[in-house]
Amino acid sequence: MSETSWLRPGETSQLDPRTLIERAAVTDVVVAAGLLFDSGEFDTLGTLYTADALFEMRPAPEGFPATVSTREQITDGLARLWQHNRETVGVHSRHATSNLLVTRLGADTAEVYSIFTVTGIYTDGRLGLRRLGNYVDLLHREGTAWRIAHRRLYMQGPPPVWPADGRDTDQPDTDQPGSEQLGPEQPVSEPAQEPVV
């Protein structure tokens, strides 16, 4: 695994022990992000992101930025969203991350596609489906651990599993409406409606 390579489902040549270990590690990070959000463990959640991580929502809910940058802004924004959901909406969310597919894997870079389903347990006893979508996570290795460097949430149509045009998926789509990147000095705006991550 000296360079990043595109993985193809079913290729047995990609199932050597080292690759299987790395694939398990990167998928654990993707799953842990949802579980830690649900339980409100934001200090631990922050350790799953690189210091300069990007977090995108396509499309962004009204009143919520399309792109948030840095570990601190990501975890701060998610913590405020969690608090809003609990105190204003009266819901405890549960993220189910499924259909994880590692599409790229190299010595220091990995990419994982997945589907997320968010359900809610409301304080009045109701249960409900809150959101369906896709994650595309780009992870970088930091020492012996994998960390999310760029997370994209697709909340409408699913993204292509492999880019048709062959461009580098490490970079955000700056030509997409609302994809302006927030700098470290810019706070995450308060959500005007009920965004669900």
Secondary structure by P-SEA (a helix, b strand, c coil): cccbbbbbccccccccaaaaaaaaaaaaaaaaaaaaaaacaaaaaaaacccbbbbbbcccccccccccccaaaaaaaaaaaaaaaacccbbbbbbbbcccccccccccbbbbbbbbbbbbbccccccccccccccbbbbbbccccccccbbbbbccccccccccccccccccccccccccccccccccccccccccc
